[in-house]
Amino acid sequence: MRKKFLAILLAAVMATTALTGCGKTEKKVGNDQVTIKLFSNLPDRKNGQGLVEQMIIDEYVKENPNVKIEVEALYEEAYKTKFKAYSMNGMPDVVSIWGQPSFLDDVLEAGVLAELKESDYKDYKFISGSLEGFKKNGKLYGLPRNTDVQIIYYNQKLFNDNGWSVPKTYNELMDLSKKIKAAGIVPMAMDGGDGWPLACYLTDILYKVAGSDYSSLVSKAIANGDFSAPEGKKATQILVDSASAGMFQTGFDAQDYGTAMNLFTNGRAAMFAMGSWETSMALNKDIPEEIRTNIRAFTMPVVDGGKAGAKDIAAWHGGGYAVSANSEVKEEAIKFLNYMFRADKLSKYGWENGVGMSAQNQSEYLSGNETELQLQVMGFVQNAGSVSGTPINDCGPSTFKTVIETEILGVANGSVSVDTFLERIGAACK
């Protein structure tokens, strides 16, 4: 990632409404009543970021009794599919978005998001560079919610009981996975069915291989439609070798997010590859106490011959929010958006509920009551030597994203060769 972003990132230490369908906003009651329709990718309203989002909604409605907020929430893949339909037929007033080319370029080209005044947010403590992915031609169209880190969660008790150690190299991770599998436990739960988690995992490996060359290597490959660089081949082969050795659960390529998480949170998997947005697992009382209190994490181990060190991590600014350009209650929708991003709302509540790190400086919210997992993830960022930036699947146009998230299933399960995979994702850029 760019040096300016990294410098500030390292300093940062970082929602009762009904779930209803959304369509064109037209509902006003009397002269003052306003209905805002929010389309969210956070369907779990009791835990994590969904809880934080709902807390803020409840507070806003209480403070503004003339406002009603209706929420429709879907998991990410279903969300993105329906978002495309809304972009053609009329958007809800406030929507979840991603500040990455694969998602935002087409959305901005369609002109469905309202322009925001960047000067309105000069005191919102956004990390330097975090707004850039939400801009086009110098104009701001959304606000970032997260700073995401790709990590591997593990069950500390399982590790201690079996004498397993956190691996420092990828070869050690492979050897550890064999020991875990021999013990009758899934080494690493993987959401392979959705495509993007595998792509993020590949990004993490590629960053360890390519180091600071990662960004230029991916940009050049997308621009030329050519992914034949040796670094890409090596990283992909490591992913293939990991899957063929049984690192992931049987059927991982057809299983979704919830299935993978359940394997880990029910103690059937020793590790879980996912992002820092799931650090709230440590506070989730739906997870057995013996497991949630023993969830820890480590970052991708170094790769033999790779250019990145142990403290060089895969991290980027993730999802955020925007307002519909054609909202009939645009003024109130922007007012609500700005309320969400007040320093004492998303950022503060996110930290207090252990949901990872926001795109705003959270250093003032340390209370001494943080979970060990939360502090651990914070340490990854504080001590980072460098960060990757945007995951490979989100670096190019939407067609490329679709192809790589589809084709990666085949190469991971061995039905498609490494060379064929790289040729197909390259062709998607042409």
N, C-alpha and C positions, 0 to 999 in steps of 0.2 A: 504494500500500500504506500501511498505517497508519504514522504518524510514528515510533512506538516501534520497530516492526520495522525501519524504514529506518535509524534511527540505529545500531542494533547491526549490521545487515547491512553497512553501510558500514565498520564497524570490523573485520569478519571478513574476512581475506584468504584469506581463503579460498585371490572370493571364492574325496584323489582318490576323488570319489564318482560313482556311476553315475547316468545319467539314466533314471529309471524312472517308471512311472505312479504316481499317488497315489490314495488312497481313504481310508477311515476307518482311523485309526491303531490297530492292535491288536497289533502285533508286539513281543513282549518275549521275550528269551532268558534263561532262568534267572531269578535274583532281582534281578540288578543291571543286566542289559543293557537298553538303551533304544534304540528306533529313532525318530528324528524325521524327519518328512516335510516337506520344504521345497518350496513351489510358488513359482517365481520367474519374473519377466518378463525375465530376462537369459540368453538361450541361448548367447551367445558367452562361453565360459569361459576364453578365452585372451587376451582384450583387454578394456580398459575396466572398467566396473562389474562385469561378470560375472567377470572375473579377480579383482577385489578380493573379491567375495563368496566365490569358491572358495578363495582364500587363507585367509580367516577360517574357513571350514568345515574345511579341512584342519588348521589349527592347533587348533581346538576338539576335533576327534576325536583328535588326537595327545595333547592334554592330558587328555582324558576318554575313555580307551580302552573304557569300558563303553558309549559312545554311538556309534551309527551314524546318519549323516545321508544320507537318500536325496533326490535332487534331481530335480524335474521342471521344465523350463524351456521356455517358449514366448515367441515375440515378442508384443508388446503386445496387438494386436487378438485374436489367437487365445487369449492368456492371459485377457483379460477375458471372452471367450465361455465358456471352460471354468470360470472362476471362478464364473460364474452357476450353472453346473451343480453345482459343488461346494457352493455355498451352500445348495442344496436337498437334496443327497445326502450331505453330510458333508465338511467341510473338511480339507485337510492341516493339519499342526500349526502351521507358520509360513508366512505368505503375504505376497506383495508387495501393497501397497495404494497408493491415492492419496488424500491428504488434501484432497479437493475435493468439493463438494456433489454433482456429477454422478455420482461413484463412491461416495462414502462414505455419503451419506444413506440410500440403499436398503439398504446392507450393515448399517449400524447398526440400521436399522428391523427387519431380519431377525434381529438378535441373534446373529450368528455369530462375533463377535469378542470376545475376553476383555478385561475391564477391566484396565488397568495402573495401578500406583501412581505417580502423578506425582512424589511425594516421592523415589522411588528414583533420579530422574534429575537431582536438583538440582546435582550435580557433573559432569554430562556435557557441559557447555559448549554446550548448545543455544542458538542465536540466539533472542533474545527474540521471542516471537510465533510461532515456527516450529511449536510444538505445537498451536496453536489449531485448525488445520484437521483435527486428528485427535481432536477432542473432541466430545462430545455431552452436553448438560446438565451441563457442568462435569467430566465423567468422561473419562479418557484411554483411547483404544483402539488407538493405534498410535504409531510413532515415525518422523519424517521423515528421509529419507536425503539429499536433495538441496536445494540452492538453485539453481534453473535460470534461465538467461538466454537469451532468444531472440536469436540472432545470425546473421550471414551469413558463412560461411567463404569464403575466396577463395584462389586459387593465385597466390602472390606472384610466382613466376617468370613465369607467363603474363602477368601484369599488367606486369611490368618489360620483358619481351621485346617487348611490343606498345605500350608507352608509355601504358598505361591507368592512371588514377588512381582511388583509392578515392573514391566519390561522397559529397558532403556533403549533397546534397538529393535528394529522390525523382526530380525531373526529371532530375538528372544520372545517377541510376541507370538511368532509362529510356533516356537517350541512350547510356550505356555499353553497355547490353544490345544496342542496335542495332549498335554497333561490333563487339561480340563475335560476334554472330550473323553479321554480314557476313564475319567471319574464318573461318567454318565451324565455330565452337565453340558449344556450348550455353551460353547466358549463365548460367543459374542452375538447378541440379538441384533438382527439387521432388518430394517424396513426396506426390503428390496422391491416389493410390488409397486411402490410409488415412483421409483426411478431416481428422484432427486437425492434421497439420502445416500444412495450408492455413488452418485455423481459428486456429492460433497465429500464422501470418503475418498474417492479417487483424487479430488482436489487436494486433500490433505497429504496424500502420498506424493502427488506430483510436486507439491510445494517443498516437501522434504528432499525430493530428488533435484529439483531445479533451483531452489532457493530464490534469490533475488531476481533470477531470470524468468520466474513464473509468469508474471504479468505480460512481459513483452513476448514470451514464447507463445502464450495463448492468443494474444492479440494478433500476432503474425499468422498463426495457424488459421484463425477465423478469417482474416483478411484474404489469405491466399487459398483457403479451402484445402489446406495441406497439414495433416497432423502426423506426418511421418517422422518428426524429430525423435531422436533416440530417447530423450527424457520422457516423452509421452508413451513410447513403447514400453519402457522400463516400468513406469508407474502402473500402466494397465496390466502388464504381466504380473506384477506383485498382487494386484487385486484378484486376478484369475487364480494365481497360486494359492491365495488365502482361501478363496471359496472352495477350490478343489480339494484342499487339505481339511475341509470340514470346520473352518473357523466360524461360519455362520450356521444357523439352524437349517434343518432339512426343509426344503420348500420356501426358503427365504425370498426367492425371486417372485413369489406369488402372494406373499404375506404383507399386510399393511402396517401402518404406524402403531395402531392399538395392539395388534398381535405381538409385535416386537417388544413394545414397552411392557406388556403383560408378562412375557417370558422373563424379563429382567426383574420386574417388581414382585413377581411371585416366587422368585428364587430359583427359577429353572434355567436361567442364563447367568453366567458370572460377569459378563460385560454387556454394554449397550452403546452402540455408536450413534451419537446424536449431538445436538447443539446445546449451548449454554442456556437456552430458553427453558430447558427442563430441570434446572437446578431446584425448582420448587418441589420436586419429588421428595426432597428431604423434609418438607413440611406437610406433605399430603397424607392426611389421616386415613385415606382409603387404602394406603399401602401399609402392610403389616409393619409394626414398630421395629421389629428386629431387622427388617430390611431397610426401611427409610432412614433409620439412624446410622446405618452402615454404608450408605451410598457415598462413594468418593469418586474422583475423576483423575485422569491423566491425559496429556496431549499426545498426539501421534509420535511414536518413538522415531529416532533417527534411522535413516535408510543407509545401508552400507554403500559408500561411494557418493552419497548425496551431498548437495551443497548447503543444505539448511541444518542448523544445529538444534539442540533440544529445546531451546527457548524461542525458536522461530515457529510461529503458530498460524494456523488457518483461521482468520477472523475477518469480519466484514460488517457493514451496517445492513441490517435486515429489514423486516417489514415496517410499515408505517400507515398513515391515514391521509386521505384527501377528501375534497368536497366536489360534488357533481357540478359541472358547469351549467347545467340546465335545472338545477334545483329551484323549486318555487319558494323555498325558504332558505335561500343561500346565505343571507345575512345571519340568521340564527344558527345555521349549520356551521359557519365559520366561527361564530362565537363559541359554540360547543367544542369545536376542534381546538381552539385556542385555550379553552378551559382545561381540556384533557392534558395539554402540554405545559400547563403551569408547573413551575418547579416543585410545588408541593402536591402534585397529583401523580401522573404516570411514573415519573422518575422516583419519587419518594415511596409511593405505594408498591412499586415494582421491587425496590430494594428491600422494603420491610416484609414483603411476602416471598422473598427469595427466588424471583423469577429471572435471574440473570442480570445483565447490565443493559441500561438504556443508552440512547444516543445523546444523553445529556449528562453533565457531570454530577455524579451521585456522592461525591466524597463527604459532603456535610451530613449524610444520613447514617453514617456508621454509628451504631448504638452499643455495640458490645454484645448484642444478642443474636448476631448472625450465626447461621449454621456453619459447621466445618466445611461443608461442600461449597457454600457460598463464598467463604473466604478463600478456599482453594482456587475456585474459578477466577476470583478477583486477582489472585496472585499470578495466575497465568498471564493476565493482561499487564499487570504492573511490572512483571519481570520479563516481558516479551522483548526479544532482540529485534524482531521484525514481524509484520503481519502480512498475510497473502493478499487480501482484498477479495473481490467478487469471486465466488465459486465458478468453476469452468462452465457449468451448464447455464449460468446466467450471464455470461460474458458476451454472447452473440444474439442474433435475432431470434424471434419466437420459434421459427422453423428449426433452427439449430437446437434450441432447448428441447423441443418435442422429440427430435431424432435421437439426441444423445441420451435422454432419459428413457427412451424405448430400447435403443440398441444396447445400452449398458447391461440390461437384463440378460441378453443373449451372450455377451462376452463373459459376464460373471458366471453364468451357469454352464459355460463351456460349449454351447451350441453354435457359437460364432467365434471365429479366430480373432486374435488381436489385430492383425493387419486388416481384416475385413471391417471390424469395428471402426478403426481409425479412418479407413477409406470412406465409410458411410457417413461418419459425422463431418468429414471434410466436404463431401459432396453436398451436404445440407447447407453449406455456407456459400455455394456457388450459384 
